[in-house]
């Protein structure tokens, strides 16, 4: 079964568990993530959707889908962002600040072609997404 990590929203009304380890971690620069996060970069951790479980407060979980690619969820009590479900990929991006037991170790940048801030950290920079996540796999410079 693997390791289980527990987390919650800002106020604690919604609680989640993630099992095992994320399949990928990185940094997203798309305009949608930037607007949602209110920041130029969104740190992501992608988990198999079946490994992400809401254990408390599911009725307090709100959702917004600007596109079918990303269903962004939040607590309706405190507004805290919890995760984004990506049904086309079968993955869920859990915002790791809600799960204190998992360290974020970003390995690459996605949608760097939409960046509003450069990050010269030596990590791979994808114009959109890696091929295994449905993107072109095209890389761009820092």
C-alpha positions, 0 to 999 in steps of 0.5 A: 500500500505504501506510505500514507500522508495526511493533510487538510485545508487552511481551516481543517474542515476538509482533510485528505490522504495521499498514498505512496509517492507522487508520480511527478513534481514540478513547477507550472507557469501556465496563465490559468495556474498563475491566476488560480494561485495568485502567483507567477508559478504553481508548484505541483505534485501529480498523484494517481487519482486513486491515491488521493482520498478526501477523508473528511468534509467532502460536502465542503469541497467546492470545484471550478473547471475553467476547462475539462483539463483541470478541475480545481478544488477548494474548501468552501469554508476557508477558500483554501486550495486543496487539489486540481483533478486532471481527468484526461491524465488520470492524475490529481495535483495535490498542493503539498503545502496542505500535506506537510509530510511530503517534501516538494522536489520539483524536477522540471517546469511546464508551460514555460512558454507562458512564463511571467517570471524566469527561473534560471535553476538548471531544470528542464523547461517544457514549452507546454507539457512533456509527451508522457503528459500529453504535451509536445515535449518541446523544450525551451531555454531558461 
